[in-house]
Amino acid sequence: MIRFENVTKTYDDGFEALKGINLEFSEGELTVLIGPADAESRP
């Protein structure tokens, strides 16, 4: 198992992509995190 607790991602311009996210992945589980269409254009 992999666990992330209270994860935050803020870009230099102040945009908060993630704020206080908790995730838990069990063995053999496939998980995908999808963002907005313009997420690829961020540094």
N, C-alpha and C positions, 0 to 999 in steps of 0.2 A: 504494500500500500504506500502511496505517496500522499502527503497532506500539505497544503498551503494554508496558512492562517493570516488573516488581516493583510492581504496583499494589496498594494497600491502602486499604480504606475502613473506618473505625472510627467508630461513632456516639458521641455525648456520654455515653451510659450505658455505654460500654465494649464494646458488641457489635461484633464483627469480621465485617462482611458479606463482605469480601474480604481475603485475606492473601497477598501475594507472587504475584499472578496475572500471567502473561505471555500476551498475546493478539496475534495478527497477522491482519489482514484484507486479503485481496487485492482488487484492483479487480474490481468486479462481483459480489462475494461478499455474500450476505445472512447476517447473523449476529444471533442473539438471545441475550441473557443473562437467564436466568430464575431468580428466587429463591424462597424459601418463600412460602406463601400470605399470611403476615402482613407481608411486606416493605413493602406499601403503607402500613401504619400507622406506620412509622418516620418520624421527621422528616427 
